[in-house]
Each structure stands twice: as C-alpha cells, then as structure tokens.
C-alpha cells in the first residue's frame, strides 16, 4: 500500500442525539467536534437517525396509506393470506 495515499482510518464516535445513542467504531470520516468516552477523546459525528431512533427498529413505525393503495392491491390481486 502506498504511503500518504489513503485517508487515516481511526476510532470515531457516531452519535444519535434523538435516540441518546453513541457508537464507537473505526472510520475515515473527520470532524472538528470531539467527545470524551471512557476517558479518551474521540472525534464525534452526529447522525440524524440510527437503529436507536429508526421507527422500523424501535417498533413505532406505521403504514401511511392515504390513497387506499393497499386495499386496491388486495382487491386486484387477492389478500395473499
């Protein structure tokens, strides 16, 4: 591997503030913001959504069917169940 060609691969914290969730992993992503975790300072990257706040993973998801698409599909092709 050539030197000084690839970005630095280092520990980074990804933080989801809405889910109060932090994940320490390795990445080439950079950030000026830092966070102290277990006595060590890491760069932190704030994300909009993670498995801690995504409706699919939390079970708070719901189907929004404003035009009756599901019912129209079931009438046309049968319920399938």
C-alpha positions in Angstrom: 0.0 0.0 0.0 1.4 3.4 -0.9 2.0 5.9 1.9 0.1 9.1 2.2 -2.4 8.0 -0.4 -5.3 6.8 1.7 -7.1 8.7 4.5 -6.4 7.9 8.1 -8.5 5.1 9.5 -9.1 5.8 13.2 -11.6 5.4 16.0 -14.7 7.7 15.6 -17.9 8.1 17.6 -21.2 8.3 15.8 -23.9 9.9 18.0 -27.6 9.9 17.5 -28.9 12.6 19.8 -32.6 11.8 19.3 -32.1 8.2 20.4 -29.4 9.1 23.0 -27.1 6.5 21.4 -23.4 6.5 20.7 -21.4 4.0 18.7 -17.6 3.8 18.8 -16.2 2.4 15.6 -13.4 3.0 13.1 -13.8 5.3 10.1 -12.1 7.6 7.8 -14.8 10.3 8.4 -13.4 13.5 10.0 -15.0 16.0 12.4 -13.8 19.1 14.4 -16.2 18.2 17.2 -14.9 15.8 19.9 -16.4 13.8 22.7 -14.9 12.1 25.7 -15.8 8.5 26.1 -14.3 6.2 28.7 -11.6 8.8 29.5 -10.4 9.1 25.8 -11.2 11.9 23.4 -12.6 10.9 20.0 -13.9 12.9 17.0 -17.7 12.8 17.0 -20.1 12.7 14.1 -23.8 13.5 14.7 -26.2 11.4 12.6 -29.9 12.1 12.1 -31.1 8.6 12.6 -29.8 5.3 13.8 -31.1 1.9 14.9 -32.0 3.5 18.3 -34.4 6.0 16.8 -35.5 4.5 13.5 -39.2 3.5 13.5 -38.6 0.1 11.9 -36.1 -0.9 14.6 -38.0 0.6 17.6 -41.4 -0.8 16.6 -43.0 2.7 16.4 -43.4 2.5 12.7 -46.8 2.8 11.0 -48.0 2.5 7.4 -49.3 5.7 5.9 -51.8 4.8 3.2 -53.6 7.9 2.2 -55.0 6.8 -1.1 -56.1 3.2 -0.3 -53.3 1.6 -2.3 -53.1 -1.4 0.0 -56.9 -2.1 -0.3 -56.8 -1.5 -4.1 -53.9 -4.0 -4.4 -55.7 -6.6 -2.3 -58.9 -6.2 -4.4 -56.9 -6.6 -7.6 -54.6 -9.5 -6.6 -56.3 -11.0 -3.6 -55.3 -10.8 0.1 -52.5 -13.4 -0.2 -53.2 -14.8 3.2 
